[in-house]
Amino acid sequence: MTSRWIRTSLAAFAALTVVGISACADDTKTAAPQPSTGSASSAAAVTGDITVFAAASLTESFKTIGKDFETANPGTKVTFNFAGSSALATQINQGAPADVFASAAPANMKTVTDAGGGEGAATTFVKNQLVIAVPKGNPKAIKGLADLAKPGVKVALCAEQVPCGAAAKKALDAATVKLTPVTLEQDVKAALSKVKLGEVDAALVYRTDAKTAAADVEGVEFPESAGAINDYPIIVLKKAKNPAGAQAFVAYVLSDKGKAVLTGAGFQAP
């Protein structure tokens, strides 16, 4: 083997090595990810009307959340229907157009999901607890549930099919207190209004409702309420006309911003 042949072979090998490196470099450039065209952002945009059926006790909090949501999502409009959860469930099952349902109790949510009205599973987003709402100054000196059964004390309760009424019955049974309310209301706001108007001496309402009406009423805590706490579930409805908007609204309620509004109003974390 001559030295000339060796030098020629080494030169050929070096040339092949350079070609191979260049080819690898070209392959790397070809495989590099292309920049995003922005189509994903467009797909994620939320617009249009969103109709939310929500328990009456969520009125103030959801109105705030609705405005915040619209600000965060230009082009959206959130419309609310606030009422007793049992009435809302009936309306939804009868075909009332709605995108989202937020109930004050799982039982009323189950009425909708059992009928096939929910899209996926409901999510519990807050809890709420009862207090005894009395006029400012507590003129009847009500300190607990037993005082509601005293002669001359007029009491307003929610009807039993309404979540606040079911919770009230559970608390009264736990305290072995029997009373005859002067009125049974179809949602918690109606029961609270009876106290604000001076038509009754007390009403069993949610802590959050007493807090929003603090200028007119006081909330008297009682131990039996701890055993009658209501879970609040929320769900996107199967017949939602704006499913993307509905999903976005539910996500906003479950977000840190939504939670901050709800806990600030007195709701408890789930």
C-alpha positions as a Markdown table, in Angstrom:
| # | Residue | x | y | z |
|---|---|---|---|---|
| 1 | Met | 0.0 | 0.0 | 0.0 |
| 2 | Thr | 1.6 | 3.3 | -1.1 |
| 3 | Ser | 1.7 | 6.5 | 0.8 |
| 4 | Arg | 0.0 | 8.2 | -2.3 |
| 5 | Trp | -3.0 | 5.7 | -2.0 |
| 6 | Ile | -3.4 | 6.4 | 1.7 |
| 7 | Arg | -3.4 | 10.2 | 1.2 |
| 8 | Thr | -6.1 | 9.8 | -1.5 |
| 9 | Ser | -8.3 | 7.6 | 0.7 |
| 10 | Leu | -8.1 | 10.0 | 3.6 |
| 11 | Ala | -9.1 | 13.0 | 1.3 |
| 12 | Ala | -12.1 | 11.0 | 0.0 |
| 13 | Phe | -13.2 | 10.1 | 3.5 |
| 14 | Ala | -13.0 | 13.8 | 4.6 |
| 15 | Ala | -15.1 | 14.9 | 1.7 |
| 16 | Leu | -17.8 | 12.3 | 2.5 |
| 17 | Thr | -17.8 | 13.4 | 6.1 |
| 18 | Val | -18.4 | 17.1 | 5.1 |
| 19 | Val | -21.2 | 16.1 | 2.8 |
| 20 | Gly | -22.9 | 14.0 | 5.6 |
| 21 | Ile | -22.7 | 16.8 | 8.1 |
| 22 | Ser | -24.3 | 19.2 | 5.5 |
| 23 | Ala | -27.1 | 16.7 | 4.8 |
| 24 | Cys | -27.9 | 16.4 | 8.6 |
| 25 | Ala | -28.0 | 20.2 | 8.9 |
| 26 | Asp | -30.5 | 20.4 | 6.0 |
| 27 | Asp | -32.6 | 17.7 | 7.6 |
| 28 | Thr | -32.7 | 19.6 | 10.9 |
| 29 | Lys | -33.8 | 22.8 | 9.2 |
| 30 | Thr | -36.6 | 20.9 | 7.5 |
| 31 | Ala | -37.9 | 19.3 | 10.7 |
| 32 | Ala | -38.0 | 22.6 | 12.7 |
| 33 | Pro | -41.6 | 23.5 | 13.9 |
| 34 | Gln | -43.3 | 26.2 | 12.0 |
| 35 | Pro | -44.6 | 29.3 | 13.8 |
| 36 | Ser | -48.3 | 29.3 | 14.8 |
| 37 | Thr | -50.6 | 31.0 | 12.3 |
| 38 | Gly | -52.9 | 32.1 | 15.2 |
| 39 | Ser | -55.8 | 29.9 | 14.1 |
| 40 | Ala | -55.9 | 28.3 | 17.6 |
| 41 | Ser | -56.5 | 31.7 | 19.2 |
| 42 | Ser | -59.4 | 32.4 | 16.8 |
| 43 | Ala | -60.9 | 29.0 | 17.6 |
| 44 | Ala | -60.8 | 29.8 | 21.3 |
| 45 | Ala | -62.6 | 33.1 | 21.0 |
| 46 | Val | -66.0 | 33.2 | 22.8 |
| 47 | Thr | -68.9 | 35.4 | 21.5 |
| 48 | Gly | -72.6 | 35.5 | 21.5 |
| 49 | Asp | -75.4 | 35.3 | 24.0 |
| 50 | Ile | -75.2 | 33.0 | 27.0 |
| 51 | Thr | -78.4 | 32.3 | 29.0 |
| 52 | Val | -77.8 | 31.2 | 32.6 |
| 53 | Phe | -80.5 | 29.7 | 34.9 |
| 54 | Ala | -79.3 | 30.2 | 38.5 |
| 55 | Ala | -80.6 | 29.9 | 42.0 |
| 56 | Ala | -82.0 | 33.1 | 43.5 |
| 57 | Ser | -79.3 | 33.1 | 46.2 |
| 58 | Leu | -76.6 | 33.6 | 43.5 |
| 59 | Thr | -78.2 | 36.8 | 42.2 |
| 60 | Glu | -75.7 | 39.4 | 43.4 |
| 61 | Ser | -72.6 | 37.2 | 42.9 |
| 62 | Phe | -73.5 | 36.0 | 39.4 |
| 63 | Lys | -74.4 | 39.5 | 38.2 |
| 64 | Thr | -70.9 | 40.6 | 39.2 |
| 65 | Ile | -69.4 | 37.5 | 37.6 |
| 66 | Gly | -71.5 | 38.0 | 34.5 |
| 67 | Lys | -70.1 | 41.6 | 34.0 |
| 68 | Asp | -66.6 | 40.5 | 34.6 |
| 69 | Phe | -67.0 | 37.6 | 32.1 |
| 70 | Glu | -68.3 | 40.0 | 29.4 |
| 71 | Thr | -65.4 | 42.4 | 30.0 |
| 72 | Ala | -63.0 | 39.5 | 29.7 |
| 73 | Asn | -64.8 | 38.2 | 26.5 |
| 74 | Pro | -65.8 | 41.1 | 24.3 |
| 75 | Gly | -68.7 | 40.2 | 22.1 |
| 76 | Thr | -70.5 | 38.1 | 24.7 |
| 77 | Lys | -73.8 | 38.9 | 26.6 |
| 78 | Val | -74.8 | 37.0 | 29.7 |
| 79 | Thr | -78.5 | 36.9 | 30.5 |
| 80 | Phe | -79.7 | 35.5 | 33.8 |
| 81 | Asn | -82.9 | 33.9 | 35.0 |
| 82 | Phe | -82.9 | 33.8 | 38.8 |
| 83 | Ala | -85.5 | 31.8 | 40.7 |
| 84 | Gly | -85.9 | 28.9 | 43.1 |
| 85 | Ser | -83.9 | 25.9 | 41.9 |
| 86 | Ser | -86.9 | 23.6 | 41.7 |
| 87 | Ala | -88.7 | 26.0 | 39.4 |
| 88 | Leu | -85.7 | 26.4 | 37.2 |
| 89 | Ala | -85.2 | 22.6 | 36.9 |
| 90 | Thr | -88.9 | 22.3 | 35.9 |
| 91 | Gln | -88.5 | 25.1 | 33.3 |
| 92 | Ile | -85.4 | 23.4 | 31.8 |
| 93 | Asn | -87.1 | 20.0 | 31.6 |
| 94 | Gln | -90.0 | 21.6 | 29.9 |
| 95 | Gly | -87.8 | 23.0 | 27.2 |
| 96 | Ala | -87.0 | 26.5 | 28.3 |
| 97 | Pro | -83.9 | 27.8 | 26.4 |
| 98 | Ala | -80.8 | 27.9 | 28.6 |
| 99 | Asp | -77.1 | 27.3 | 28.3 |
| 100 | Val | -76.1 | 26.8 | 31.9 |
| 101 | Phe | -77.8 | 25.7 | 35.1 |
| 102 | Ala | -76.5 | 26.6 | 38.6 |
| 103 | Ser | -78.6 | 25.0 | 41.3 |
| 104 | Ala | -78.6 | 25.6 | 45.1 |
| 105 | Ala | -78.9 | 21.8 | 45.8 |
| 106 | Pro | -77.9 | 18.5 | 44.1 |
| 107 | Ala | -81.5 | 17.2 | 44.2 |
| 108 | Asn | -82.7 | 19.9 | 41.8 |
| 109 | Met | -79.7 | 19.4 | 39.5 |
| 110 | Lys | -80.4 | 15.6 | 39.5 |
| 111 | Thr | -83.9 | 16.4 | 38.2 |
| 112 | Val | -82.3 | 17.9 | 35.1 |
| 113 | Thr | -79.5 | 15.4 | 34.7 |
| 114 | Asp | -81.8 | 12.4 | 35.2 |
| 115 | Ala | -83.9 | 13.8 | 32.3 |
| 116 | Gly | -80.8 | 13.9 | 30.1 |
| 117 | Gly | -80.5 | 17.6 | 30.2 |
| 118 | Gly | -76.9 | 17.9 | 31.2 |
| 119 | Glu | -73.8 | 17.9 | 29.1 |
| 120 | Gly | -71.3 | 15.8 | 31.1 |
| 121 | Ala | -71.2 | 15.8 | 34.9 |
| 122 | Ala | -72.2 | 18.7 | 37.2 |
| 123 | Thr | -69.5 | 20.4 | 39.3 |
| 124 | Thr | -70.0 | 21.6 | 42.9 |
| 125 | Phe | -68.6 | 25.1 | 43.0 |
| 126 | Val | -69.7 | 26.5 | 46.4 |
| 127 | Lys | -71.5 | 25.7 | 49.6 |
| 128 | Asn | -74.0 | 27.8 | 51.6 |
| 129 | Gln | -75.3 | 27.7 | 55.1 |
| 130 | Leu | -78.5 | 29.0 | 56.8 |
| 131 | Val | -78.9 | 31.8 | 59.3 |
| 132 | Ile | -81.9 | 33.3 | 61.0 |
| 133 | Ala | -82.6 | 36.7 | 59.4 |
| 134 | Val | -84.2 | 39.2 | 61.8 |
| 135 | Pro | -84.8 | 42.9 | 61.5 |
| 136 | Lys | -82.1 | 45.3 | 62.6 |
| 137 | Gly | -81.8 | 45.3 | 66.4 |
| 138 | Asn | -83.4 | 41.9 | 66.7 |
| 139 | Pro | -86.5 | 43.2 | 68.4 |
| 140 | Lys | -87.8 | 39.6 | 69.3 |
| 141 | Ala | -84.4 | 38.7 | 70.9 |
| 142 | Ile | -84.1 | 35.6 | 68.7 |
| 143 | Lys | -81.0 | 33.6 | 69.6 |
| 144 | Gly | -81.7 | 30.2 | 68.1 |
| 145 | Leu | -84.3 | 28.0 | 66.4 |
| 146 | Ala | -86.3 | 27.3 | 69.6 |
| 147 | Asp | -87.1 | 31.0 | 69.8 |
| 148 | Leu | -88.9 | 30.8 | 66.4 |
| 149 | Ala | -91.6 | 28.6 | 68.0 |
| 150 | Lys | -92.4 | 31.1 | 70.8 |
| 151 | Pro | -95.9 | 32.6 | 70.8 |
| 152 | Gly | -96.3 | 35.8 | 68.7 |
| 153 | Val | -93.2 | 35.2 | 66.5 |
| 154 | Lys | -94.0 | 35.2 | 62.8 |
| 155 | Val | -91.7 | 33.2 | 60.6 |
| 156 | Ala | -91.2 | 32.9 | 56.9 |
| 157 | Leu | -89.7 | 29.8 | 55.4 |
| 158 | Cys | -89.0 | 28.6 | 51.9 |
| 159 | Ala | -91.2 | 25.8 | 50.6 |
| 160 | Glu | -89.7 | 22.4 | 51.1 |
| 161 | Gln | -89.1 | 21.7 | 47.4 |
| 162 | Val | -86.9 | 24.7 | 47.3 |
| 163 | Pro | -83.3 | 24.1 | 48.5 |
| 164 | Cys | -83.5 | 26.7 | 51.3 |
| 165 | Gly | -86.7 | 25.1 | 52.5 |
| 166 | Ala | -85.3 | 21.6 | 52.5 |
| 167 | Ala | -82.3 | 22.8 | 54.5 |
| 168 | Ala | -84.5 | 24.6 | 56.9 |
| 169 | Lys | -86.6 | 21.4 | 57.5 |
| 170 | Lys | -83.4 | 19.4 | 58.1 |
| 171 | Ala | -82.1 | 22.0 | 60.6 |
| 172 | Leu | -85.5 | 22.3 | 62.5 |
| 173 | Asp | -85.8 | 18.5 | 62.7 |
| 174 | Ala | -82.2 | 18.3 | 64.1 |
| 175 | Ala | -83.2 | 20.9 | 66.8 |
| 176 | Thr | -86.6 | 19.1 | 67.3 |
| 177 | Val | -88.3 | 22.4 | 66.8 |
| 178 | Lys | -91.8 | 22.4 | 65.3 |
| 179 | Leu | -93.3 | 25.7 | 64.1 |
| 180 | Thr | -96.0 | 26.9 | 61.7 |
| 181 | Pro | -94.7 | 29.6 | 59.4 |
| 182 | Val | -97.0 | 32.3 | 58.3 |
| 183 | Thr | -95.8 | 32.0 | 54.8 |
| 184 | Leu | -93.9 | 29.5 | 52.5 |
| 185 | Glu | -92.0 | 31.2 | 49.7 |
| 186 | Gln | -90.8 | 29.9 | 46.4 |
| 187 | Asp | -87.2 | 31.2 | 46.7 |
| 188 | Val | -84.9 | 32.6 | 49.4 |
| 189 | Lys | -85.1 | 36.2 | 48.2 |
| 190 | Ala | -88.9 | 36.2 | 48.7 |
| 191 | Ala | -88.5 | 34.8 | 52.3 |
| 192 | Leu | -85.9 | 37.5 | 53.0 |
| 193 | Ser | -88.1 | 40.3 | 51.7 |
| 194 | Lys | -90.7 | 39.4 | 54.2 |
| 195 | Val | -88.2 | 40.3 | 57.0 |
| 196 | Lys | -87.1 | 43.5 | 55.2 |
| 197 | Leu | -90.7 | 44.6 | 54.8 |
| 198 | Gly | -91.5 | 44.0 | 58.4 |
| 199 | Glu | -94.1 | 41.4 | 57.5 |
| 200 | Val | -92.4 | 38.7 | 59.7 |
| 201 | Asp | -90.1 | 38.6 | 62.7 |
| 202 | Ala | -87.7 | 36.1 | 61.2 |
| 203 | Ala | -86.9 | 33.9 | 58.2 |
| 204 | Leu | -84.5 | 31.1 | 57.6 |
| 205 | Val | -82.3 | 32.2 | 54.7 |
| 206 | Tyr | -78.7 | 31.7 | 53.5 |
| 207 | Arg | -75.9 | 33.4 | 55.2 |
| 208 | Thr | -75.0 | 35.1 | 51.8 |
| 209 | Asp | -78.5 | 36.6 | 51.5 |
| 210 | Ala | -78.4 | 38.0 | 55.0 |
| 211 | Lys | -75.0 | 39.5 | 54.2 |
| 212 | Thr | -76.2 | 41.3 | 51.0 |
| 213 | Ala | -79.2 | 42.7 | 53.0 |
| 214 | Ala | -77.1 | 43.8 | 56.0 |
| 215 | Ala | -78.5 | 47.3 | 55.8 |
| 216 | Asp | -81.9 | 46.0 | 56.8 |
| 217 | Val | -81.4 | 42.7 | 58.6 |
| 218 | Glu | -79.1 | 40.8 | 60.9 |
| 219 | Gly | -78.1 | 37.2 | 60.6 |
| 220 | Val | -78.4 | 35.0 | 63.7 |
| 221 | Glu | -76.1 | 32.0 | 63.5 |
| 222 | Phe | -77.3 | 28.7 | 65.0 |
| 223 | Pro | -75.4 | 25.4 | 65.5 |
| 224 | Glu | -77.9 | 23.1 | 63.6 |
| 225 | Ser | -77.1 | 24.9 | 60.3 |
| 226 | Ala | -73.8 | 23.0 | 60.2 |
| 227 | Gly | -75.7 | 19.9 | 59.5 |
| 228 | Ala | -77.8 | 21.4 | 56.7 |
| 229 | Ile | -75.2 | 22.9 | 54.4 |
| 230 | Asn | -76.2 | 23.0 | 50.7 |
| 231 | Asp | -73.9 | 22.1 | 47.8 |
| 232 | Tyr | -74.2 | 24.2 | 44.7 |
| 233 | Pro | -73.6 | 22.3 | 41.4 |
| 234 | Ile | -73.3 | 23.9 | 38.0 |
| 235 | Ile | -73.5 | 22.3 | 34.5 |
| 236 | Val | -73.6 | 23.1 | 30.8 |
| 237 | Leu | -76.9 | 22.1 | 29.4 |
| 238 | Lys | -77.2 | 19.6 | 26.5 |
| 239 | Lys | -79.5 | 21.8 | 24.5 |
| 240 | Ala | -77.3 | 24.9 | 24.9 |
| 241 | Lys | -77.6 | 27.2 | 21.9 |
| 242 | Asn | -74.1 | 28.5 | 22.7 |
| 243 | Pro | -72.2 | 25.5 | 24.0 |
| 244 | Ala | -68.7 | 27.2 | 23.7 |
| 245 | Gly | -70.0 | 30.2 | 25.6 |
| 246 | Ala | -71.6 | 28.0 | 28.2 |
| 247 | Gln | -68.4 | 26.1 | 28.7 |
| 248 | Ala | -66.4 | 29.3 | 29.0 |
| 249 | Phe | -68.9 | 30.8 | 31.5 |
| 250 | Val | -68.7 | 27.7 | 33.7 |
| 251 | Ala | -64.9 | 27.8 | 33.5 |
| 252 | Tyr | -64.9 | 31.4 | 34.6 |
| 253 | Val | -67.2 | 30.6 | 37.6 |
| 254 | Leu | -64.7 | 27.9 | 38.6 |
| 255 | Ser | -61.7 | 30.1 | 38.1 |
| 256 | Asp | -59.8 | 32.0 | 40.8 |
| 257 | Lys | -61.6 | 35.2 | 39.7 |
| 258 | Gly | -65.0 | 33.6 | 40.0 |
| 259 | Lys | -64.2 | 32.0 | 43.3 |
| 260 | Ala | -63.0 | 35.4 | 44.7 |
| 261 | Val | -66.4 | 36.9 | 44.0 |
| 262 | Leu | -68.3 | 34.0 | 45.5 |
| 263 | Thr | -66.2 | 33.7 | 48.7 |
| 264 | Gly | -66.4 | 37.5 | 49.1 |
| 265 | Ala | -70.1 | 37.2 | 49.2 |
| 266 | Gly | -70.0 | 34.7 | 52.0 |
| 267 | Phe | -70.2 | 31.4 | 50.0 |
| 268 | Gln | -68.0 | 28.6 | 51.3 |
| 269 | Ala | -65.5 | 26.6 | 49.2 |
| 270 | Pro | -66.7 | 23.2 | 48.2 |
